[in-house]
C-alpha cells in the first residue's frame, strides 16, 4: 500500500513511518518544514510539502494514495487555550480526506484520545465519542464521530483512541511535562489521593496498531491503543520521585492549577481504558515496556540540554 501520513515527523508519526516501511508499504509523509522533510526522506518516505490548512494538498495526496493515517493536530493552539481553533482545523482536514476517499473503500485512520471520555469507569471500544465532561475535549471527540460516519460513504474509516501518555525514550509529551514540573518544584506531586488512573501505551506498540488499522480495521471501528489499562497518578509520581531523587507529595485540588498549570485538569481525570476488543480484532499484542517500567529505565530523567 501507498499510505499518506500526516504528522509523519512527530512523536508518534516518526515511529509509524518506519513501522509501515518495514512491513513493505510505501509512505508519503506531510512535512511543513525543511527539517521535517529531511527527516522523512532519511526514513525512506516520499515527502509532501504542506500543512493541515492546505486542503487541496491533503485532497490530492489522499486521492493518490491507497490509504490515509491522520496524526497531525495543532497541539500548540490547544495548549495556548484556543482548542476551538485546533478542533476546527482538524475537522476541515477530516472533511477534505472524506471528500477524496468517498466511495473508494480505502482506509482512513485517525488518532484521538481516551482521556475523559467516560471519567470514573473503564472505557471500552464500544463506548461512543461523546464526553460526559463537555467542553473542549468533547468538541474534538465529535470529529471522531465524523470519521466513523464516513463508513456510510464507502470509506474504511477507523479511530485509534490513544492513551493519554504514549511513552518511550525521547517523549516530550505529558509525562515529560510532569517530570519537568517535579524538577522545577522540587517535589513529585499528584492531586488529592492520587487515585485517578491513566491508561498508557508504549510508542512502538501504538505505531504497530496504526499499521494494523490501515491494513485491516473494519469500517467504522474504534480501536484502543492502551497497554496499561490504568496506572494511578500517585504511582506515576512515585516513579518520577525515584527517578529524580525527590519526595512525593499530594497537591490539593485548590493548589493544583498553580502547581501543574495547564495540565492540572487532565491529571485529575480518572480515565482507565480497555483494549481487549482491539487485541482480539487485530491480534494486537503490546510488547513494549509498561509505563512504570519505562520510567524506571531512567531516560525520562536524563539532562536533554547537555
NUMI-70666 format. One line per field, with one value per residue: chain; x, y, z of N, C-alpha, C in turn; residue in three letters. Coordinates in nm, 3 decimals, decimal comma. Last residue first. Example, Ala and Ser with C-alpha at 12.3 -4.5 7.8 and 13.67 -1.06 7.14 Angstrom:
BEGIN
c: (A|A)
neast: (1,285|1,319)
nnorth: (-0,225|-0,569)
nup: (0,708|0,780)
caeast: (1,367|1,230)
canorth: (-0,106|-0,450)
caup: (0,714|0,780)
ceast: (1,290|1,320)
cnorth: (0,003|-0,330)
cup: (0,787|0,780)
r: (SER|ALA)
END
This chain:
BEGIN
c: (A|A|A|A|A|A|A|A|A|A|A|A|A|A|A|A|A|A|A|A|A|A|A|A|A|A|A|A|A|A|A|A|A|A|A|A|A|A|A|A|A|A|A|A|A|A|A|A|A|A|A|A|A|A|A|A|A|A|A|A|A|A|A|A|A|A|A|A|A|A|A|A|A|A|A|A|A|A|A|A|A|A|A|A|A|A|A|A|A|A|A|A|A|A|A|A|A|A|A|A|A|A|A|A|A|A|A|A|A|A|A|A|A|A|A|A|A|A|A|A|A|A|A|A|A|A|A|A|A|A|A|A|A|A|A|A|A|A|A|A|A|A|A|A|A|A|A|A|A|A|A|A|A|A|A|A|A|A|A|A|A|A|A|A|A|A|A|A|A|A|A|A|A|A|A|A|A|A|A|A|A|A|A|A|A|A|A|A|A|A|A|A|A|A|A|A|A|A|A|A|A|A|A|A|A|A|A|A|A|A|A|A|A|A|A|A|A|A|A|A|A|A|A|A|A|A|A|A|A|A|A|A|A|A|A|A|A|A|A|A|A|A|A|A|A|A|A|A|A|A|A|A|A|A|A|A|A|A|A|A|A|A|A|A|A|A|A|A|A|A|A|A|A|A|A|A|A|A|A|A|A|A|A|A|A|A|A|A|A|A|A|A|A|A|A|A|A|A|A|A|A|A|A|A|A|A)
neast: (2,211|1,943|1,848|1,945|1,708|1,467|1,372|1,546|1,498|1,349|1,123|0,950|0,902|0,761|0,533|0,431|0,584|0,766|0,599|0,405|0,058|-0,088|-0,353|-0,543|-0,764|-0,958|-0,826|-0,733|-0,975|-1,098|-0,920|-0,832|-0,979|-0,873|-0,929|-0,930|-0,999|-0,838|-0,640|-0,486|-0,634|-0,616|-0,321|-0,186|-0,148|-0,021|0,049|0,023|-0,210|-0,396|-0,374|-0,484|-0,727|-0,652|-0,320|-0,088|0,117|0,451|0,776|1,112|1,353|1,514|1,412|1,309|1,137|0,948|0,843|0,720|0,535|0,373|0,261|0,118|-0,068|-0,218|-0,243|-0,305|-0,487|-0,405|-0,127|-0,181|-0,394|-0,545|-0,842|-1,071|-1,372|-1,478|-1,569|-1,449|-1,190|-0,842|-0,614|-0,414|-0,463|-0,429|-0,163|-0,049|-0,143|-0,013|0,253|0,248|0,192|0,427|0,613|0,525|0,316|0,048|-0,201|-0,460|-0,460|-0,665|-0,663|-0,552|-0,437|-0,572|-0,474|-0,248|0,106|0,457|0,767|0,944|1,065|0,971|1,129|1,085|0,809|0,794|0,932|0,758|0,533|0,638|0,673|0,404|0,299|0,591|0,827|1,028|1,268|1,151|0,799|0,435|0,170|-0,082|-0,354|-0,399|-0,590|-0,804|-0,830|-1,097|-1,158|-1,313|-1,324|-1,596|-1,861|-2,018|-2,029|-1,784|-1,800|-1,850|-1,597|-1,551|-1,738|-1,644|-1,413|-1,525|-1,620|-1,388|-1,349|-1,556|-1,481|-1,264|-1,406|-1,736|-1,804|-1,789|-1,872|-1,809|-1,850|-1,806|-1,907|-1,782|-1,655|-1,406|-1,437|-1,319|-1,413|-1,489|-1,415|-1,523|-1,510|-1,326|-1,082|-0,874|-0,835|-0,829|-0,716|-0,608|-0,759|-0,755|-0,904|-0,879|-1,119|-1,358|-1,444|-1,642|-1,419|-1,171|-1,202|-1,381|-1,229|-1,027|-1,182|-1,273|-1,027|-0,962|-1,170|-1,114|-0,873|-0,962|-1,136|-0,959|-0,807|-1,000|-1,062|-0,839|-0,661|-0,470|-0,225|-0,277|-0,408|-0,205|-0,028|-0,155|-0,308|-0,209|-0,164|-0,246|-0,407|-0,337|-0,494|-0,436|-0,326|-0,320|-0,422|-0,605|-0,434|-0,315|-0,540|-0,629|-0,400|-0,392|-0,631|-0,577|-0,362|-0,365|-0,175|0,074|0,350|0,506|0,564|0,814|0,848|1,078|1,314|1,419|1,507|1,263|1,192|1,392|1,345|1,091|1,151|1,320|1,150|0,801|0,579|0,495|0,343|0,468|0,398|0,539|0,471|0,521|0,663|0,704|0,877|0,701|0,551|0,753|0,852|0,600|0,550|0,746|0,677|0,416|0,464|0,607|0,626|0,636|0,372|0,138|-0,015|0,059|-0,057|0,070|0,034|0,083)
nnorth: (1,889|1,889|1,663|1,463|1,205|1,107|0,926|0,710|0,521|0,295|0,364|0,423|0,162|0,061|0,220|0,135|-0,160|-0,195|-0,362|-0,523|-0,577|-0,722|-0,751|-0,878|-0,729|-0,818|-0,853|-0,596|-0,456|-0,561|-0,472|-0,239|-0,002|0,261|0,515|0,800|1,055|1,354|1,508|1,586|1,775|2,010|2,059|2,161|2,430|2,397|2,262|2,465|2,606|2,397|2,278|2,388|2,256|1,987|1,967|1,721|1,498|1,405|1,269|1,399|1,282|1,153|1,117|0,859|0,871|1,055|0,903|0,707|0,865|0,947|0,700|0,646|0,856|0,793|0,447|0,335|0,116|-0,060|-0,040|-0,011|0,105|0,210|0,085|0,169|0,149|0,126|0,178|-0,113|-0,296|-0,279|-0,344|-0,149|0,045|-0,111|-0,186|0,070|0,142|-0,055|0,021|0,258|0,161|0,019|0,224|0,375|0,210|0,360|0,385|0,541|0,678|0,741|0,886|0,880|1,086|1,227|1,535|1,489|1,476|1,558|1,557|1,860|2,078|2,220|2,133|1,856|1,849|1,959|1,762|1,546|1,650|1,664|1,395|1,322|1,465|1,463|1,384|1,095|0,966|0,647|0,654|0,664|0,834|0,900|0,861|0,626|0,693|0,540|0,540|0,481|0,432|0,362|0,301|0,459|0,482|0,626|0,503|0,569|0,823|0,806|0,816|1,093|1,201|1,108|1,263|1,511|1,491|1,515|1,785|1,849|1,726|1,889|2,147|2,056|1,740|1,514|1,299|1,300|1,071|0,844|0,534|0,213|-0,007|-0,008|0,134|0,267|0,224|0,539|0,801|0,937|0,864|1,050|1,127|1,004|0,874|1,035|0,978|0,957|0,777|0,631|0,499|0,279|0,268|0,272|0,488|0,658|0,917|1,036|1,311|1,373|1,300|1,490|1,716|1,654|1,659|1,931|2,044|1,935|2,061|2,324|2,295|2,228|2,462|2,645|2,545|2,585|2,796|2,759|2,664|2,398|2,421|2,524|2,311|2,102|2,047|1,734|1,437|1,187|0,986|0,786|0,653|0,470|0,482|0,806|1,018|1,127|1,233|1,438|1,599|1,677|1,817|2,027|2,153|2,244|2,339|2,320|2,139|2,194|2,075|1,842|1,514|1,275|0,927|0,779|0,713|0,869|1,084|1,202|1,285|1,472|1,664|1,755|1,869|2,077|2,233|2,173|2,018|1,722|1,408|1,128|0,829|0,510|0,171|-0,134|-0,331|-0,303|-0,091|0,115|0,117|0,176|0,421|0,571|0,549|0,705|0,953|0,975|1,028|1,275|1,366|1,333|1,304|1,440|1,215|0,991|0,772|0,476|0,230|-0,120)
nup: (2,766|2,784|2,893|3,136|3,214|3,284|3,105|3,129|3,335|3,375|3,513|3,304|3,218|3,433|3,416|3,155|3,011|2,699|2,418|2,322|2,280|2,015|1,805|1,650|1,593|1,782|2,027|2,079|2,083|2,308|2,513|2,614|2,840|3,049|3,301|3,405|3,603|3,597|3,698|3,487|3,352|3,502|3,495|3,280|3,310|3,640|3,868|4,069|4,022|4,008|4,277|4,501|4,518|4,543|4,682|4,620|4,797|4,699|4,724|4,691|4,446|4,253|4,005|4,020|4,240|4,138|3,933|4,086|4,221|4,007|3,939|4,168|4,158|3,936|3,848|3,527|3,340|3,135|2,927|2,648|2,422|2,176|2,057|1,795|1,625|1,282|1,025|0,866|1,036|0,967|0,803|0,759|0,940|1,175|1,172|1,199|1,452|1,604|1,584|1,732|1,988|2,036|2,046|2,271|2,505|2,681|2,942|3,139|3,462|3,748|4,069|4,319|4,463|4,649|4,515|4,251|4,299|4,245|4,349|4,400|4,290|4,079|3,865|3,867|3,829|3,571|3,423|3,456|3,322|3,062|3,012|3,002|2,779|2,563|2,456|2,449|2,446|2,504|2,596|2,575|2,559|2,777|2,720|2,448|2,154|1,945|1,616|1,405|1,054|0,739|0,447|0,289|0,204|0,368|0,607|0,707|0,801|1,068|1,175|1,144|1,316|1,560|1,575|1,612|1,867|2,015|2,020|2,197|2,433|2,515|2,564|2,688|2,865|3,018|2,880|2,533|2,284|2,123|2,288|2,370|2,272|2,376|2,709|3,013|3,340|3,507|3,545|3,236|2,945|2,838|2,954|2,705|2,470|2,143|1,806|1,471|1,195|0,878|0,612|0,328|0,052|-0,073|-0,224|-0,138|-0,046|-0,039|-0,065|0,140|0,365|0,356|0,415|0,672|0,807|0,782|0,931|1,184|1,247|1,266|1,486|1,693|1,706|1,782|2,038|2,193|2,280|2,475|2,416|2,367|2,118|1,957|1,963|1,835|1,581|1,449|1,254|1,175|0,969|0,709|0,423|0,115|-0,130|-0,296|-0,432|-0,257|-0,065|-0,209|-0,267|-0,011|0,080|-0,105|-0,042|0,219|0,413|0,685|0,755|0,496|0,288|0,074|0,104|0,033|0,098|0,334|0,457|0,650|0,504|0,448|0,707|0,763|0,564|0,642|0,888|0,803|0,646|0,725|0,697|0,534|0,514|0,334|0,203|0,192|0,109|0,302|0,435|0,699|0,712|0,657|0,897|1,082|0,994|1,055|1,330|1,444|1,364|1,472|1,742|1,722|1,367|1,100|1,021|1,019|0,784|0,533|0,292|0,162|-0,061|0,000)
caeast: (2,356|2,004|1,839|1,956|1,836|1,533|1,292|1,567|1,578|1,467|1,236|1,001|0,970|0,889|0,620|0,467|0,474|0,758|0,688|0,530|0,167|-0,038|-0,253|-0,432|-0,649|-0,996|-0,892|-0,638|-0,873|-1,160|-0,948|-0,803|-0,953|-0,927|-0,878|-0,960|-0,983|-0,939|-0,741|-0,427|-0,620|-0,747|-0,395|-0,202|-0,250|-0,065|0,059|0,136|-0,085|-0,372|-0,328|-0,349|-0,726|-0,720|-0,464|-0,119|-0,015|0,356|0,645|0,998|1,273|1,554|1,475|1,400|1,254|1,028|0,916|0,826|0,638|0,451|0,344|0,225|0,027|-0,128|-0,275|-0,197|-0,500|-0,544|-0,172|-0,109|-0,375|-0,402|-0,776|-0,963|-1,295|-1,433|-1,647|-1,506|-1,320|-0,950|-0,729|-0,413|-0,471|-0,557|-0,266|-0,026|-0,182|-0,159|0,212|0,281|0,096|0,301|0,628|0,523|0,449|0,093|-0,070|-0,408|-0,440|-0,585|-0,702|-0,617|-0,361|-0,519|-0,558|-0,361|-0,016|0,323|0,686|0,858|1,138|0,907|1,121|1,221|0,867|0,730|0,983|0,894|0,525|0,597|0,791|0,490|0,251|0,451|0,820|0,895|1,253|1,271|0,918|0,565|0,235|0,063|-0,302|-0,386|-0,462|-0,803|-0,743|-1,040|-1,142|-1,265|-1,294|-1,458|-1,769|-1,988|-2,152|-1,805|-1,754|-1,966|-1,667|-1,468|-1,747|-1,773|-1,401|-1,452|-1,719|-1,446|-1,261|-1,555|-1,596|-1,243|-1,307|-1,626|-1,837|-1,734|-1,963|-1,760|-1,911|-1,708|-1,904|-1,827|-1,797|-1,419|-1,420|-1,363|-1,330|-1,513|-1,456|-1,448|-1,603|-1,446|-1,203|-0,880|-0,923|-0,781|-0,799|-0,575|-0,719|-0,735|-0,875|-0,877|-0,983|-1,330|-1,325|-1,674|-1,557|-1,178|-1,110|-1,417|-1,354|-0,994|-1,108|-1,370|-1,105|-0,875|-1,155|-1,237|-0,876|-0,861|-1,189|-1,065|-0,742|-0,935|-1,164|-0,869|-0,752|-0,606|-0,235|-0,206|-0,478|-0,325|0,016|-0,145|-0,247|-0,307|-0,132|-0,192|-0,409|-0,329|-0,450|-0,491|-0,414|-0,270|-0,312|-0,655|-0,522|-0,231|-0,462|-0,717|-0,448|-0,279|-0,615|-0,677|-0,355|-0,451|-0,315|0,025|0,224|0,517|0,460|0,775|0,832|0,944|1,275|1,349|1,608|1,342|1,110|1,377|1,472|1,109|1,060|1,371|1,265|0,929|0,559|0,601|0,323|0,452|0,401|0,485|0,530|0,438|0,656|0,604|0,928|0,803|0,487|0,669|0,935|0,663|0,458|0,750|0,813|0,436|0,406|0,646|0,600|0,764|0,465|0,209|0,005|0,062|-0,031|-0,005|0,095|0,000)
canorth: (1,872|2,015|1,672|1,605|1,248|1,195|1,047|0,805|0,640|0,283|0,314|0,531|0,256|0,000|0,233|0,273|-0,089|-0,191|-0,264|-0,588|-0,487|-0,759|-0,653|-0,954|-0,713|-0,785|-0,966|-0,708|-0,425|-0,584|-0,615|-0,262|-0,140|0,219|0,384|0,756|0,910|1,276|1,464|1,493|1,642|1,947|2,022|2,016|2,385|2,490|2,189|2,373|2,679|2,483|2,208|2,434|2,403|2,033|1,980|1,862|1,529|1,472|1,264|1,348|1,387|1,157|1,247|0,894|0,783|1,087|1,026|0,668|0,796|1,047|0,773|0,555|0,850|0,908|0,558|0,349|0,233|-0,014|-0,039|-0,127|0,109|0,192|0,144|0,087|0,223|0,066|0,226|0,021|-0,287|-0,247|-0,433|-0,274|0,082|-0,047|-0,291|-0,011|0,222|-0,056|-0,105|0,260|0,250|-0,054|0,120|0,432|0,240|0,270|0,419|0,431|0,700|0,649|0,898|0,757|1,026|1,098|1,465|1,565|1,418|1,573|1,485|1,756|2,005|2,241|2,276|1,907|1,794|2,028|1,899|1,537|1,617|1,787|1,480|1,264|1,492|1,487|1,523|1,151|1,079|0,730|0,595|0,684|0,743|0,901|0,996|0,655|0,679|0,624|0,484|0,576|0,383|0,454|0,207|0,473|0,397|0,686|0,501|0,429|0,807|0,819|0,688|0,995|1,234|1,059|1,118|1,486|1,493|1,383|1,704|1,905|1,674|1,750|2,125|2,149|1,853|1,636|1,348|1,310|1,189|0,951|0,635|0,345|0,007|0,032|0,023|0,295|0,170|0,398|0,723|0,953|0,807|1,011|1,199|1,084|0,809|1,004|1,051|0,947|0,898|0,609|0,631|0,306|0,277|0,156|0,414|0,559|0,868|0,890|1,242|1,402|1,231|1,349|1,708|1,668|1,535|1,830|2,079|1,898|1,916|2,290|2,334|2,135|2,335|2,663|2,550|2,448|2,809|2,790|2,809|2,433|2,362|2,603|2,441|2,098|2,173|1,813|1,577|1,203|1,127|0,787|0,773|0,487|0,368|0,704|0,945|1,067|1,121|1,331|1,540|1,601|1,698|1,936|2,095|2,139|2,326|2,422|2,098|2,198|2,142|1,966|1,603|1,396|1,035|0,819|0,635|0,748|0,995|1,147|1,187|1,354|1,591|1,692|1,755|1,974|2,166|2,241|2,162|1,795|1,553|1,199|0,969|0,617|0,299|-0,027|-0,335|-0,403|-0,223|0,080|0,092|0,057|0,301|0,567|0,487|0,561|0,911|0,957|0,900|1,171|1,387|1,355|1,192|1,429|1,350|1,009|0,913|0,536|0,363|0,000)
caup: (2,758|2,738|2,748|3,105|3,159|3,381|3,126|3,018|3,361|3,289|3,592|3,389|3,128|3,398|3,533|3,187|3,076|2,846|2,479|2,361|2,319|2,146|1,854|1,705|1,503|1,644|1,964|2,075|1,982|2,177|2,491|2,473|2,800|2,920|3,259|3,269|3,616|3,527|3,793|3,584|3,293|3,481|3,615|3,285|3,215|3,535|3,742|4,068|4,040|3,892|4,157|4,464|4,512|4,421|4,697|4,595|4,747|4,787|4,660|4,768|4,508|4,396|4,030|3,913|4,242|4,257|3,900|3,992|4,298|4,083|3,841|4,130|4,269|3,928|3,938|3,625|3,427|3,144|3,067|2,701|2,567|2,197|2,173|1,848|1,725|1,408|1,138|0,853|0,971|1,059|0,812|0,682|0,798|1,145|1,166|1,079|1,336|1,595|1,524|1,589|1,922|2,029|1,944|2,136|2,454|2,575|2,885|3,058|3,320|3,665|3,929|4,273|4,354|4,693|4,613|4,303|4,244|4,301|4,251|4,456|4,395|4,209|3,897|3,879|3,951|3,684|3,431|3,507|3,464|3,130|3,021|3,104|2,915|2,592|2,502|2,468|2,357|2,506|2,535|2,637|2,465|2,765|2,738|2,591|2,221|2,065|1,719|1,501|1,191|0,841|0,555|0,337|0,131|0,238|0,528|0,667|0,663|0,979|1,175|1,073|1,174|1,512|1,563|1,488|1,759|2,001|1,937|2,063|2,361|2,475|2,461|2,663|2,778|3,074|2,984|2,669|2,344|2,128|2,182|2,413|2,241|2,237|2,614|2,877|3,234|3,477|3,661|3,361|3,044|2,763|2,989|2,828|2,569|2,276|1,900|1,613|1,267|1,021|0,668|0,472|0,105|0,011|-0,270|-0,239|-0,052|-0,024|-0,154|0,001|0,335|0,334|0,289|0,563|0,801|0,722|0,789|1,114|1,235|1,166|1,355|1,655|1,674|1,652|1,934|2,149|2,167|2,518|2,437|2,489|2,233|1,980|2,014|1,981|1,623|1,526|1,284|1,310|1,006|0,855|0,496|0,248|-0,104|-0,203|-0,495|-0,381|-0,030|-0,155|-0,374|-0,100|0,151|-0,094|-0,176|0,197|0,268|0,626|0,768|0,634|0,315|0,150|0,052|0,106|0,000|0,290|0,341|0,695|0,563|0,338|0,635|0,849|0,566|0,511|0,881|0,894|0,584|0,740|0,688|0,605|0,510|0,460|0,163|0,275|0,072|0,246|0,289|0,660|0,749|0,558|0,768|1,101|0,978|0,922|1,235|1,469|1,332|1,329|1,702|1,817|1,510|1,167|0,997|1,147|0,838|0,678|0,321|0,272|-0,051|0,000)
ceast: (2,401|2,154|1,897|1,960|1,832|1,670|1,364|1,483|1,588|1,557|1,361|1,124|1,026|0,970|0,757|0,564|0,524|0,634|0,674|0,629|0,289|0,078|-0,214|-0,316|-0,527|-0,877|-0,915|-0,699|-0,776|-1,058|-1,004|-0,834|-0,918|-0,885|-0,943|-0,895|-1,027|-0,908|-0,855|-0,530|-0,570|-0,737|-0,530|-0,295|-0,277|-0,170|0,021|0,158|0,037|-0,242|-0,306|-0,300|-0,592|-0,719|-0,527|-0,271|-0,029|0,223|0,544|0,871|1,162|1,485|1,529|1,475|1,357|1,152|1,004|0,909|0,753|0,563|0,432|0,319|0,144|-0,028|-0,171|-0,232|-0,393|-0,557|-0,315|-0,143|-0,307|-0,375|-0,629|-0,897|-1,196|-1,356|-1,603|-1,588|-1,370|-1,083|-0,841|-0,546|-0,473|-0,568|-0,402|-0,134|-0,159|-0,207|0,060|0,234|0,121|0,193|0,499|0,530|0,439|0,233|-0,036|-0,278|-0,402|-0,578|-0,607|-0,660|-0,423|-0,443|-0,495|-0,444|-0,131|0,216|0,544|0,782|1,056|0,980|1,068|1,220|1,008|0,790|0,924|0,954|0,664|0,589|0,759|0,617|0,348|0,422|0,676|0,904|1,118|1,259|1,033|0,677|0,384|0,108|-0,150|-0,327|-0,475|-0,676|-0,742|-0,955|-1,075|-1,255|-1,231|-1,436|-1,623|-1,881|-2,133|-1,931|-1,767|-1,927|-1,786|-1,540|-1,665|-1,789|-1,532|-1,433|-1,651|-1,554|-1,319|-1,465|-1,599|-1,358|-1,288|-1,534|-1,715|-1,772|-1,916|-1,866|-1,872|-1,771|-1,803|-1,811|-1,852|-1,565|-1,440|-1,338|-1,391|-1,427|-1,488|-1,506|-1,536|-1,552|-1,329|-1,015|-0,952|-0,884|-0,752|-0,672|-0,683|-0,694|-0,873|-0,841|-0,986|-1,192|-1,302|-1,560|-1,578|-1,317|-1,130|-1,332|-1,397|-1,119|-1,072|-1,302|-1,206|-0,951|-1,070|-1,230|-1,000|-0,860|-1,090|-1,117|-0,844|-0,866|-1,104|-0,973|-0,783|-0,706|-0,375|-0,218|-0,412|-0,401|-0,104|-0,102|-0,244|-0,235|-0,246|-0,171|-0,370|-0,311|-0,446|-0,431|-0,479|-0,373|-0,256|-0,549|-0,571|-0,315|-0,377|-0,637|-0,536|-0,322|-0,499|-0,667|-0,449|-0,452|-0,411|-0,120|0,189|0,380|0,466|0,667|0,774|0,952|1,137|1,302|1,545|1,446|1,188|1,296|1,461|1,236|1,076|1,283|1,318|1,039|0,689|0,579|0,431|0,436|0,372|0,505|0,463|0,524|0,571|0,582|0,833|0,858|0,588|0,602|0,857|0,753|0,525|0,660|0,838|0,574|0,432|0,591|0,639|0,748|0,600|0,319|0,068|0,080|-0,044|0,039|0,011|0,087)
cnorth: (1,841|2,000|1,802|1,620|1,398|1,242|1,149|0,932|0,742|0,406|0,291|0,486|0,374|0,095|0,171|0,283|0,047|-0,119|-0,263|-0,491|-0,564|-0,667|-0,691|-0,860|-0,793|-0,786|-0,940|-0,828|-0,540|-0,558|-0,641|-0,408|-0,145|0,076|0,343|0,623|0,846|1,127|1,385|1,438|1,541|1,804|1,955|1,971|2,235|2,424|2,273|2,312|2,591|2,563|2,300|2,376|2,456|2,185|2,026|1,875|1,681|1,495|1,325|1,350|1,325|1,272|1,259|1,023|0,827|1,001|1,068|0,789|0,750|0,980|0,875|0,621|0,758|0,909|0,669|0,467|0,235|0,111|0,013|-0,147|-0,020|0,212|0,108|0,160|0,127|0,165|0,174|0,056|-0,143|-0,237|-0,398|-0,348|-0,042|-0,013|-0,231|-0,117|0,145|0,028|-0,111|0,134|0,251|0,031|0,042|0,324|0,284|0,310|0,317|0,479|0,568|0,696|0,816|0,764|0,902|1,025|1,336|1,479|1,492|1,495|1,479|1,690|1,898|2,172|2,301|2,055|1,848|1,979|1,977|1,676|1,608|1,764|1,613|1,348|1,441|1,507|1,562|1,295|1,149|0,840|0,694|0,614|0,757|0,791|1,005|0,794|0,703|0,593|0,581|0,499|0,490|0,388|0,286|0,372|0,417|0,606|0,561|0,417|0,663|0,804|0,691|0,861|1,135|1,086|1,057|1,337|1,473|1,379|1,565|1,825|1,726|1,692|1,981|2,104|1,937|1,759|1,479|1,361|1,192|1,081|0,744|0,445|0,143|0,051|0,076|0,172|0,197|0,356|0,579|0,870|0,817|0,953|1,158|1,155|0,899|0,937|1,008|1,031|0,865|0,741|0,614|0,450|0,315|0,157|0,284|0,470|0,771|0,832|1,090|1,320|1,251|1,270|1,564|1,658|1,540|1,698|1,975|1,930|1,873|2,140|2,301|2,167|2,233|2,534|2,563|2,446|2,671|2,804|2,852|2,582|2,406|2,553|2,531|2,233|2,181|1,938|1,644|1,348|1,141|0,933|0,744|0,607|0,375|0,593|0,833|0,981|1,049|1,209|1,422|1,528|1,612|1,806|1,996|2,075|2,214|2,416|2,198|2,149|2,138|2,032|1,730|1,472|1,155|0,922|0,667|0,661|0,863|1,049|1,121|1,245|1,463|1,610|1,680|1,849|2,054|2,164|2,241|1,945|1,621|1,348|1,050|0,752|0,408|0,091|-0,229|-0,407|-0,335|-0,060|0,045|0,019|0,171|0,444|0,471|0,486|0,766|0,907|0,872|1,034|1,267|1,380|1,210|1,325|1,337|1,157|0,933|0,680|0,441|0,125)
cup: (2,616|2,720|2,694|2,953|3,128|3,334|3,213|3,032|3,251|3,298|3,508|3,467|3,208|3,309|3,508|3,304|3,123|2,895|2,631|2,426|2,368|2,184|1,996|1,744|1,548|1,550|1,815|2,003|1,966|2,066|2,352|2,435|2,651|2,889|3,127|3,233|3,485|3,541|3,727|3,681|3,395|3,428|3,589|3,400|3,221|3,444|3,620|3,929|4,028|3,903|4,037|4,332|4,464|4,406|4,566|4,603|4,731|4,717|4,755|4,683|4,591|4,467|4,173|3,936|4,138|4,268|4,017|3,951|4,208|4,163|3,912|4,029|4,235|4,043|3,931|3,716|3,533|3,229|3,070|2,848|2,609|2,346|2,179|1,964|1,788|1,495|1,273|0,975|0,966|0,984|0,908|0,688|0,710|0,996|1,128|1,064|1,207|1,477|1,509|1,519|1,771|1,961|1,927|2,026|2,307|2,533|2,776|2,994|3,254|3,520|3,842|4,126|4,295|4,582|4,660|4,399|4,311|4,229|4,304|4,342|4,462|4,324|4,038|3,922|3,973|3,816|3,546|3,521|3,528|3,281|3,088|3,122|3,022|2,739|2,539|2,519|2,367|2,401|2,540|2,562|2,496|2,671|2,737|2,608|2,370|2,143|1,836|1,601|1,276|0,977|0,670|0,449|0,166|0,164|0,390|0,582|0,615|0,832|1,079|1,064|1,091|1,362|1,512|1,466|1,624|1,892|1,916|1,971|2,219|2,394|2,419|2,553|2,748|2,993|3,042|2,764|2,490|2,178|2,208|2,299|2,283|2,196|2,472|2,789|3,098|3,358|3,633|3,475|3,181|2,856|2,915|2,843|2,688|2,364|2,038|1,694|1,412|1,086|0,819|0,506|0,254|0,072|-0,194|-0,283|-0,168|-0,041|-0,153|-0,095|0,191|0,298|0,256|0,426|0,686|0,705|0,716|0,965|1,155|1,140|1,244|1,515|1,626|1,609|1,795|2,038|2,109|2,405|2,478|2,520|2,363|2,103|2,042|2,040|1,776|1,575|1,359|1,350|1,153|0,896|0,645|0,316|0,034|-0,184|-0,408|-0,449|-0,156|-0,120|-0,326|-0,208|0,061|-0,028|-0,178|0,059|0,223|0,474|0,706|0,636|0,462|0,165|0,135|0,029|0,074|0,178|0,288|0,579|0,608|0,391|0,522|0,779|0,649|0,507|0,750|0,889|0,671|0,669|0,701|0,586|0,592|0,442|0,287|0,207|0,154|0,200|0,225|0,509|0,712|0,585|0,664|0,969|0,999|0,906|1,098|1,371|1,371|1,292|1,554|1,776|1,594|1,316|1,065|1,140|0,977|0,711|0,472|0,293|0,050|0,000)
r: (UNK|UNK|UNK|UNK|UNK|UNK|UNK|UNK|UNK|UNK|UNK|UNK|UNK|UNK|UNK|UNK|UNK|UNK|UNK|UNK|UNK|UNK|UNK|UNK|UNK|UNK|UNK|UNK|UNK|UNK|UNK|UNK|UNK|UNK|UNK|UNK|UNK|UNK|UNK|UNK|UNK|UNK|UNK|UNK|UNK|UNK|UNK|UNK|UNK|UNK|UNK|UNK|UNK|UNK|UNK|UNK|UNK|UNK|UNK|UNK|UNK|UNK|UNK|UNK|UNK|UNK|UNK|UNK|UNK|UNK|UNK|UNK|UNK|UNK|UNK|UNK|UNK|UNK|UNK|UNK|UNK|UNK|UNK|UNK|UNK|UNK|UNK|UNK|UNK|UNK|UNK|UNK|UNK|UNK|UNK|UNK|UNK|UNK|UNK|UNK|UNK|UNK|UNK|UNK|UNK|UNK|UNK|UNK|UNK|UNK|UNK|UNK|UNK|UNK|UNK|UNK|UNK|UNK|UNK|UNK|UNK|UNK|UNK|UNK|UNK|UNK|UNK|UNK|UNK|UNK|UNK|UNK|UNK|UNK|UNK|UNK|UNK|UNK|UNK|UNK|UNK|UNK|UNK|UNK|UNK|UNK|UNK|UNK|UNK|UNK|UNK|UNK|UNK|UNK|UNK|UNK|UNK|UNK|UNK|UNK|UNK|UNK|UNK|UNK|UNK|UNK|UNK|UNK|UNK|UNK|UNK|UNK|UNK|UNK|UNK|UNK|UNK|UNK|UNK|UNK|UNK|UNK|UNK|UNK|UNK|UNK|UNK|UNK|UNK|UNK|UNK|UNK|UNK|UNK|UNK|UNK|UNK|UNK|UNK|UNK|UNK|UNK|UNK|UNK|UNK|UNK|UNK|UNK|UNK|UNK|UNK|UNK|UNK|UNK|UNK|UNK|UNK|UNK|UNK|UNK|UNK|UNK|UNK|UNK|UNK|UNK|UNK|UNK|UNK|UNK|UNK|UNK|UNK|UNK|UNK|UNK|UNK|UNK|UNK|UNK|UNK|UNK|UNK|UNK|UNK|UNK|UNK|UNK|UNK|UNK|UNK|UNK|UNK|UNK|UNK|UNK|UNK|UNK|UNK|UNK|UNK|UNK|UNK|UNK|UNK|UNK|UNK|UNK|UNK|UNK|UNK|UNK|UNK|UNK|UNK|UNK|UNK|UNK|UNK|UNK|UNK|UNK|UNK|UNK|UNK|UNK|UNK|UNK|UNK|UNK|UNK|UNK|UNK|UNK|UNK|UNK|UNK|UNK|UNK|UNK|UNK|UNK|UNK|UNK|UNK|UNK)
END
